[in-house]
Amino acid sequence: MNNRVETTGGKGRSKVILAIIVAAILALSALIAIGIGSVRFMPTETFMTIIGQGSERATTILWDIRIPRVLLALIIGANLAASGALLQAVMQNPLADPGLTGVSSGAAVAVLFIMLVMPGYSSFIPLAAIVGGGLAAAMVFAMAWKKVGGFTPIRIILSGVAINAVFGGIIGLLSILYSDQLPSALQWLNGSLNGKGMDAVYTILPYSIVGWIAAILCIRKANILRLGEQNAHNLGQNLNQVRFLLSLVAVYMAAISVSTVGLVGFVGLVVPHIARMLIGSNYKYSLPLGLLLGALILLVADTAGRTLFSPLQIPSGIVMAMIGGPYFLYLMRKGGA
């Protein structure tokens, strides 16, 4: 028994050490990303500027342009990773993702409608995104529900694909009807972090903190779904209520991300899978690690998009699609394992 306790404690420590290593890599990557661009800064100069002891030129470039962009990449990446992890828990399928199940598209339709049709109401964009994402999720669950058996993961996924196609068509229709106003929304549609300032960070950060706390509080519920329907029922759990709760948090986190930077896909697909490979399927460990990995992956994608083809800037949504598309096919070839 003592040996078992020691083994369990050793595994727990190794997982904590892994999380610390990832956090250190994330911090170093953020420092490097802030210094990379058309004007380059050494890590020491970047660090001195961050703590308020840099030159006026460095302070202007870093605090007005690069630091807000890096912070947004970290926040959005963590949000989408958490959203994807919770959706995969609900659907018991590693192919689930906010973009693939219609949630992101529903939020995007609501935001795009305000941007193109009612630009004077732009202050309502975060709320509209949540409503749009929630509507998409409600439609998915309504289509997937059966009186006998309630929800099943496969019906939820198929319904999500259908809803995603419908909302994708609406996005295309709005783009055609308001093509004269489309250039202002084009970068947003492609998931670009370019041109975002600290005001965007201040806007999304409070929403994100609420979402992170809610996601952490959902860990126990997510682990219950891992036990299977029969075991969960034996524990007195209402699986439909658990799925609804987790879906609500997932929709919220995806929607606030879409409202800020637009459609960035595949983060919620790729990151939870990598986290499970590194640390196991227990959400007590994989979800916190996923937050760090999501922030890291989107940061790398955005940094690559704005530096590899300079002076052109490739939106992070396009970079993630180029990464996530092949990865999605890889998962399908493995049978969704």
PETA-V516350 format. One line per field, one symbol per residue. phi: phi as a letter, one per 30 degrees, with the letter a starting at -180 (. if undefined). psi: psi as a letter, one per 30 degrees, with the letter a starting at -180 (. if undefined). burial: # if it has 9 or more other ideal C-beta (glycine too) atoms within 8 Angstrom, else .. A space follows every 50 residues. Layout:
BEGIN
phi->???
psi->???
burial->???
END
This chain:
BEGIN
phi->.ddddddddddddddddddddddddddddddddddcldccbdeddddddd dibcddddddddddbddeddddddddddddddddddddddchbdcdaedd cjdddddddddddddccbddcddceedddddddddddddddddddbecji cbeddddddddddddddddddddddddbddcdedcddddciccdidcddd ddddeddddeddddddddeddddddddjdddddddicddddddddddddd dedddddddcbidccidddddeddddddbjcddecddeddeddddddddd dddddccdceddccedddddddddedddddddddiid
psi->eeeeeeeeeeeeeeeeeeeeeeeeeeeeeeeeeefkaejkkleeeeeeee ggglleeeeeeeffeeeeeeeeeeeeeeeeeeeeeeeeeefhkffkkeef gfeeeeeeeeeeeeeeehffhffgeeeeeeeeeeeeeeeeeeefkkejfb kkeeeeeeeeeeeeeeeeeeeeeeeeehfffeeffeeefghkgkgkafee eeefeeeeeeeeeeeeffeeeeeefffleeeeefggkjeeeeeeeeeeee eeeeefeefefajjlfefeeeeeeeeeeflfjfeeeeeeeeeeeeeeeee eeeeefeegkfkjkkfeeeeefeeeeeeeeeeefgg.
burial->..............#..##..##.##..#######.#...#.#.###### ...#...##.###.###########################.######## ################........##.##########.###.##...... ###.##########.###.##..##..#..##..#.########.#.#.# #.###.##..##.###.##.######.....##...#.#..######### ##########################..#...#.################ #######..#..#########.###.##..##.....
END
